Amino acid sequence: MPDLRERLFSWRSYTPLPFLAAGLILGTPTPLSIAVGFAVALIGEAIRFWGVGHAGFETRVTGEVGAPALAVSGPYAYVRNPLYVGNILIYCGFGVMAAVPWLVGATFVWFAFQYAMIVSREEEFLIGRFGESYEEFRRNVPRFLPRLTPWSRERRPIAWDVAVRSERRTFQAFTIATVLMIARLVWLGW
């Protein structure tokens, strides 16, 4: 029987869809909820973009868990999983846009659970691949709640071109979801 963590990892691009659908169907957005939710989601996307800019394609694997190198610069000096932190903010931001408080809570709980499961599997891989280097990183950098000061002073150039290419699908999904939420607002008679 496949490991639930592996399944969640392979499904991670699709699990936001029911939450978006619930927001669009049940939502009663207002201009204020859209503005605040958009700001929250935009912060999440900025964190993701910064993370991908530092790690490049190294963290953007599909299928099975893997990583050719250990990323410890940029946002990774503050939190071990900045892409997942960014995702949680994006998804919760869309719940705020929809103005459905229970959806924001359900979104947070689901994605905290999903990413904790995925990260536990990724960490097994990273310990096996990078050994003591990863163990030291893990001891010093929190999983989801950022440190106030960077653990690593490593400087790695930010690959903005890689980040733009890698985040293209995320930008598209972000834009489509925002437009749909604004359309929902207009349909409700703003």
C-alpha positions as CSV (number, residue, x, y, z in Angstrom):
1,M,0.0,0.0,0.0
2,P,1.4,3.4,-1.0
3,D,2.5,5.7,1.8
4,L,-0.1,8.5,2.5
5,R,2.7,11.0,2.5
6,E,3.7,10.0,-1.0
7,R,0.2,10.3,-2.2
8,L,-0.3,13.7,-0.6
9,F,3.0,14.8,-2.2
10,S,1.8,13.7,-5.7
11,W,-1.6,15.3,-5.2
12,R,-0.4,18.6,-3.7
13,S,-1.1,20.6,-6.9
14,Y,-4.7,19.5,-6.9
15,T,-5.7,19.6,-3.2
16,P,-6.3,23.4,-3.3
17,L,-9.1,23.0,-5.9
18,P,-11.9,22.0,-3.6
19,F,-11.1,24.9,-1.3
20,L,-11.2,27.4,-4.2
21,A,-14.5,25.8,-5.5
22,A,-16.0,26.2,-2.0
23,G,-14.9,29.8,-1.9
24,L,-16.4,30.5,-5.3
25,I,-19.7,28.7,-4.5
26,L,-20.2,29.8,-0.9
27,G,-18.3,33.0,-0.9
28,T,-19.8,36.4,-0.3
29,P,-16.8,38.6,-1.2
30,T,-16.7,42.3,-0.5
31,P,-14.2,44.8,-1.9
32,L,-12.5,44.8,1.5
33,S,-12.3,41.0,1.8
34,I,-10.8,40.8,-1.7
35,A,-8.3,43.5,-1.0
36,V,-7.2,41.9,2.4
37,G,-7.2,38.4,1.0
38,F,-5.3,39.5,-2.1
39,A,-2.6,41.1,0.1
40,V,-2.3,37.9,2.2
41,A,-2.1,35.7,-1.0
42,L,0.4,38.1,-2.5
43,I,2.7,37.8,0.5
44,G,2.5,34.1,0.1
45,E,3.4,34.3,-3.5
46,A,6.3,36.6,-2.7
47,I,7.7,34.1,-0.2
48,R,7.4,31.3,-2.8
49,F,9.0,33.4,-5.5
50,W,11.9,34.3,-3.2
51,G,12.3,30.6,-2.3
52,V,12.3,29.4,-5.9
53,G,14.7,32.2,-6.8
54,H,17.2,30.8,-4.2
55,A,16.7,27.1,-4.7
56,G,16.0,27.2,-8.4
57,F,14.5,24.0,-9.8
58,E,16.1,22.0,-6.9
59,T,13.0,22.2,-4.8
60,R,10.5,21.9,-7.7
61,V,10.4,18.2,-8.2
62,T,7.3,16.3,-9.3
63,G,6.4,12.7,-8.9
64,E,8.7,11.4,-6.1
65,V,10.4,13.3,-3.4
66,G,13.9,14.4,-4.3
67,A,16.5,17.2,-4.2
68,P,19.9,17.4,-5.9
69,A,21.2,20.0,-3.4
70,L,20.4,21.5,0.0
71,A,19.1,25.0,-0.1
72,V,20.0,27.1,3.0
73,S,20.1,30.7,1.7
74,G,17.5,33.4,1.3
75,P,14.2,32.3,2.9
76,Y,15.7,28.9,3.7
77,A,17.9,30.6,6.3
78,Y,14.7,31.5,8.2
79,V,12.4,28.6,7.6
80,R,13.0,25.1,6.1
81,N,9.8,25.1,4.0
82,P,9.2,28.6,2.6
83,L,7.3,27.3,-0.5
84,Y,4.8,25.5,1.8
85,V,4.5,28.5,4.1
86,G,3.8,30.6,1.0
87,N,1.2,28.1,-0.2
88,I,-0.7,28.2,3.1
89,L,-0.8,32.0,2.9
90,I,-2.0,32.0,-0.7
91,Y,-4.7,29.5,0.0
92,C,-5.8,31.2,3.2
93,G,-5.8,34.5,1.3
94,F,-8.3,33.2,-1.1
95,G,-10.5,32.1,1.8
96,V,-10.3,35.6,3.1
97,M,-11.2,36.9,-0.4
98,A,-14.3,34.7,-0.3
99,A,-15.2,36.1,3.1
100,V,-15.9,32.7,4.5
101,P,-14.2,32.5,8.0
102,W,-14.7,28.7,8.4
103,L,-13.1,28.2,5.0
104,V,-10.0,30.1,6.1
105,G,-9.8,27.9,9.2
106,A,-10.4,24.7,7.3
107,T,-7.9,25.7,4.7
108,F,-5.3,26.4,7.3
109,V,-5.9,23.1,9.2
110,W,-5.9,21.0,6.0
111,F,-2.7,22.4,4.5
112,A,-0.9,22.4,7.8
113,F,-1.7,18.7,8.1
114,Q,-0.9,18.0,4.4
115,Y,2.4,19.8,4.5
116,A,3.4,18.3,7.8
117,M,2.8,14.9,6.3
118,I,4.7,15.7,3.1
119,V,7.6,17.3,5.0
120,S,8.0,14.3,7.2
121,R,8.6,12.2,4.1
122,E,10.8,14.8,2.5
123,E,12.9,15.0,5.7
124,E,13.5,11.2,5.6
125,F,14.8,11.7,2.1
126,L,17.0,14.7,3.0
127,I,18.5,13.0,6.0
128,G,19.4,10.0,3.9
129,R,20.8,12.2,1.1
130,F,22.6,15.0,3.1
131,G,23.1,13.3,6.5
132,E,24.7,15.6,9.1
133,S,24.4,18.7,6.9
134,Y,20.7,18.4,6.9
135,E,20.5,17.4,10.6
136,E,22.4,20.6,11.5
137,F,20.1,22.6,9.3
138,R,17.0,20.9,10.8
139,R,18.3,21.6,14.4
140,N,18.7,25.3,13.6
141,V,15.9,26.3,11.2
142,P,12.3,25.8,12.1
143,R,10.0,23.8,9.8
144,F,7.1,26.4,9.3
145,L,7.5,29.3,11.8
146,P,10.4,31.5,10.6
147,R,13.4,32.4,12.8
148,L,13.8,36.1,13.4
149,T,17.5,36.1,12.3
150,P,19.0,34.1,9.4
151,W,20.8,30.9,10.4
152,S,23.0,30.8,7.4
153,R,24.9,33.7,6.0
154,E,25.5,31.8,2.7
155,R,25.0,34.1,-0.2
156,R,23.6,32.6,-3.3
157,P,22.6,34.7,-6.3
158,I,18.9,34.9,-6.9
159,A,18.0,33.2,-10.2
160,W,15.0,35.5,-11.0
161,D,14.7,34.0,-14.5
162,V,14.4,30.5,-13.0
163,A,11.9,31.8,-10.5
164,V,9.7,33.3,-13.2
165,R,9.8,30.2,-15.3
166,S,9.2,27.9,-12.4
167,E,6.3,30.0,-11.0
168,R,4.5,30.5,-14.3
169,R,1.8,28.0,-13.4
170,T,1.4,29.4,-9.9
171,F,1.1,33.0,-11.4
172,Q,-1.5,31.7,-13.8
173,A,-3.5,29.9,-11.1
174,F,-3.2,33.0,-8.8
175,T,-4.5,35.3,-11.6
176,I,-7.3,33.0,-12.5
177,A,-8.5,32.5,-8.9
178,T,-8.3,36.3,-8.3
179,V,-10.3,37.0,-11.4
180,L,-12.9,34.4,-10.5
181,M,-13.3,35.8,-7.0
182,I,-13.7,39.3,-8.5
183,A,-16.3,37.9,-10.9
184,R,-18.1,36.4,-7.9
185,L,-18.1,39.8,-6.3
186,V,-19.6,41.4,-9.4
187,W,-22.1,38.6,-9.8
188,L,-23.3,39.2,-6.3
189,G,-24.0,42.8,-7.1
190,W,-21.0,44.6,-5.7
